[in-house]
Amino acid sequence: MPIEQRAHELALLYMERYMVMRDIQEPEQLVIVYKQVYSDYLEQLSRN
């Protein structure tokens, strides 16, 4: 599985958990969570 695909799936899982744990008022919050998790995952991989 490509690294980008793994990052995408991880970000989707985090978005799902975020939606369950919080009352989402703005859909933009989910986009921010997705982008942050996706970029953090790729950054961590590039460090290793």
VMD Tcl script that builds the backbone (N, CA, C; Angstrom):
set m [mol new atoms 144]
animate dup $m
set s [atomselect $m all]
$s set {name element resname resid chain x y z} {
  {N N MET 1 A 0.860 -1.182 0.000}
  {CA C MET 1 A 0.000 0.000 0.000}
  {C C MET 1 A 0.903 1.240 0.000}
  {N N PRO 2 A 0.613 2.180 -0.882}
  {CA C PRO 2 A 1.422 3.406 -0.932}
  {C C PRO 2 A 1.326 4.202 0.376}
  {N N ILE 3 A 2.368 4.924 0.668}
  {CA C ILE 3 A 2.426 5.725 1.897}
  {C C ILE 3 A 1.281 6.728 1.949}
  {N N GLU 4 A 0.990 7.364 0.820}
  {CA C GLU 4 A -0.089 8.359 0.788}
  {C C GLU 4 A -1.436 7.723 1.109}
  {N N GLN 5 A -1.634 6.494 0.656}
  {CA C GLN 5 A -2.886 5.789 0.941}
  {C C GLN 5 A -3.008 5.490 2.436}
  {N N ARG 6 A -1.906 5.071 3.049}
  {CA C ARG 6 A -1.923 4.812 4.499}
  {C C ARG 6 A -2.208 6.094 5.265}
  {N N ALA 7 A -1.586 7.194 4.832}
  {CA C ALA 7 A -1.823 8.480 5.493}
  {C C ALA 7 A -3.286 8.885 5.353}
  {N N HIS 8 A -3.847 8.673 4.177}
  {CA C HIS 8 A -5.250 9.003 3.921}
  {C C HIS 8 A -6.168 8.189 4.839}
  {N N GLU 9 A -5.927 6.888 4.934}
  {CA C GLU 9 A -6.772 6.033 5.769}
  {C C GLU 9 A -6.647 6.383 7.246}
  {N N LEU 10 A -5.439 6.677 7.689}
  {CA C LEU 10 A -5.242 7.088 9.078}
  {C C LEU 10 A -5.988 8.391 9.365}
  {N N ALA 11 A -5.893 9.337 8.447}
  {CA C ALA 11 A -6.576 10.617 8.630}
  {C C ALA 11 A -8.090 10.425 8.674}
  {N N LEU 12 A -8.614 9.527 7.857}
  {CA C LEU 12 A -10.055 9.255 7.891}
  {C C LEU 12 A -10.474 8.658 9.233}
  {N N LEU 13 A -9.654 7.772 9.783}
  {CA C LEU 13 A -9.965 7.200 11.097}
  {C C LEU 13 A -9.987 8.276 12.179}
  {N N TYR 14 A -9.013 9.171 12.132}
  {CA C TYR 14 A -8.984 10.250 13.114}
  {C C TYR 14 A -10.196 11.157 12.959}
  {N N MET 15 A -10.585 11.455 11.721}
  {CA C MET 15 A -11.776 12.278 11.497}
  {C C MET 15 A -13.007 11.603 12.088}
  {N N GLU 16 A -13.115 10.300 11.881}
  {CA C GLU 16 A -14.251 9.543 12.407}
  {C C GLU 16 A -14.303 9.628 13.931}
  {N N ARG 17 A -13.167 9.422 14.574}
  {CA C ARG 17 A -13.104 9.512 16.044}
  {C C ARG 17 A -13.413 10.921 16.519}
  {N N TYR 18 A -12.917 11.907 15.804}
  {CA C TYR 18 A -13.153 13.302 16.166}
  {C C TYR 18 A -14.646 13.607 16.128}
  {N N MET 19 A -15.324 13.092 15.094}
  {CA C MET 19 A -16.761 13.341 14.968}
  {C C MET 19 A -17.530 12.690 16.108}
  {N N VAL 20 A -17.114 11.509 16.528}
  {CA C VAL 20 A -17.800 10.794 17.606}
  {C C VAL 20 A -17.574 11.490 18.944}
  {N N MET 21 A -16.359 11.974 19.168}
  {CA C MET 21 A -15.991 12.530 20.472}
  {C C MET 21 A -16.455 13.976 20.669}
  {N N ARG 22 A -16.717 14.678 19.587}
  {CA C ARG 22 A -17.055 16.098 19.708}
  {C C ARG 22 A -18.315 16.426 18.925}
  {N N ASP 23 A -18.953 17.484 19.332}
  {CA C ASP 23 A -20.106 17.983 18.592}
  {C C ASP 23 A -19.572 18.933 17.522}
  {N N ILE 24 A -19.643 18.507 16.284}
  {CA C ILE 24 A -19.066 19.281 15.189}
  {C C ILE 24 A -20.032 20.388 14.769}
  {N N GLN 25 A -19.575 21.611 14.886}
  {CA C GLN 25 A -20.371 22.753 14.462}
  {C C GLN 25 A -20.000 23.196 13.046}
  {N N GLU 26 A -18.735 23.090 12.727}
  {CA C GLU 26 A -18.241 23.541 11.429}
  {C C GLU 26 A -17.575 22.377 10.701}
  {N N PRO 27 A -18.007 22.063 9.488}
  {CA C PRO 27 A -17.357 20.988 8.727}
  {C C PRO 27 A -15.873 21.257 8.469}
  {N N GLU 28 A -15.497 22.525 8.493}
  {CA C GLU 28 A -14.092 22.869 8.261}
  {C C GLU 28 A -13.189 22.257 9.335}
  {N N GLN 29 A -13.737 22.030 10.533}
  {CA C GLN 29 A -12.952 21.402 11.601}
  {C C GLN 29 A -12.463 20.023 11.167}
  {N N LEU 30 A -13.306 19.290 10.461}
  {CA C LEU 30 A -12.920 17.957 9.998}
  {C C LEU 30 A -11.818 18.036 8.955}
  {N N VAL 31 A -11.891 19.024 8.101}
  {CA C VAL 31 A -10.853 19.208 7.082}
  {C C VAL 31 A -9.521 19.522 7.750}
  {N N ILE 32 A -9.554 20.345 8.772}
  {CA C ILE 32 A -8.330 20.695 9.504}
  {C C ILE 32 A -7.739 19.455 10.162}
  {N N VAL 33 A -8.583 18.643 10.797}
  {CA C VAL 33 A -8.118 17.411 11.438}
  {C C VAL 33 A -7.489 16.493 10.391}
  {N N TYR 34 A -8.165 16.325 9.266}
  {CA C TYR 34 A -7.654 15.451 8.207}
  {C C TYR 34 A -6.284 15.926 7.720}
  {N N LYS 35 A -6.185 17.192 7.383}
  {CA C LYS 35 A -4.924 17.730 6.857}
  {C C LYS 35 A -3.796 17.602 7.866}
  {N N GLN 36 A -4.097 17.847 9.126}
  {CA C GLN 36 A -3.069 17.785 10.167}
  {C C GLN 36 A -2.554 16.357 10.343}
  {N N VAL 37 A -3.461 15.403 10.441}
  {CA C VAL 37 A -3.056 14.004 10.617}
  {C C VAL 37 A -2.287 13.519 9.389}
  {N N TYR 38 A -2.781 13.846 8.213}
  {CA C TYR 38 A -2.136 13.416 6.964}
  {C C TYR 38 A -0.714 13.959 6.877}
  {N N SER 39 A -0.555 15.249 7.104}
  {CA C SER 39 A 0.779 15.847 6.995}
  {C C SER 39 A 1.701 15.385 8.119}
  {N N ASP 40 A 1.176 15.219 9.326}
  {CA C ASP 40 A 2.000 14.728 10.440}
  {C C ASP 40 A 2.509 13.316 10.168}
  {N N TYR 41 A 1.651 12.474 9.614}
  {CA C TYR 41 A 2.052 11.099 9.315}
  {C C TYR 41 A 3.177 11.079 8.283}
  {N N LEU 42 A 3.022 11.835 7.215}
  {CA C LEU 42 A 4.063 11.864 6.184}
  {C C LEU 42 A 5.353 12.468 6.723}
  {N N GLU 43 A 5.238 13.465 7.580}
  {CA C GLU 43 A 6.425 14.080 8.181}
  {C C GLU 43 A 7.161 13.076 9.067}
  {N N GLN 44 A 6.424 12.320 9.861}
  {CA C GLN 44 A 7.048 11.316 10.728}
  {C C GLN 44 A 7.773 10.249 9.903}
  {N N LEU 45 A 7.177 9.840 8.809}
  {CA C LEU 45 A 7.819 8.838 7.960}
  {C C LEU 45 A 9.092 9.377 7.321}
  {N N SER 46 A 9.080 10.636 6.952}
  {CA C SER 46 A 10.271 11.212 6.316}
  {C C SER 46 A 11.424 11.355 7.305}
  {N N ARG 47 A 11.113 11.458 8.587}
  {CA C ARG 47 A 12.159 11.552 9.614}
  {C C ARG 47 A 12.855 10.218 9.825}
  {N N ASN 48 A 12.119 9.140 9.614}
  {CA C ASN 48 A 12.678 7.791 9.853}
  {C C ASN 48 A 13.356 7.321 8.640}
}
mol reanalyze $m
mol bondsrecalc $m
mol representation Tube
mol addrep $m
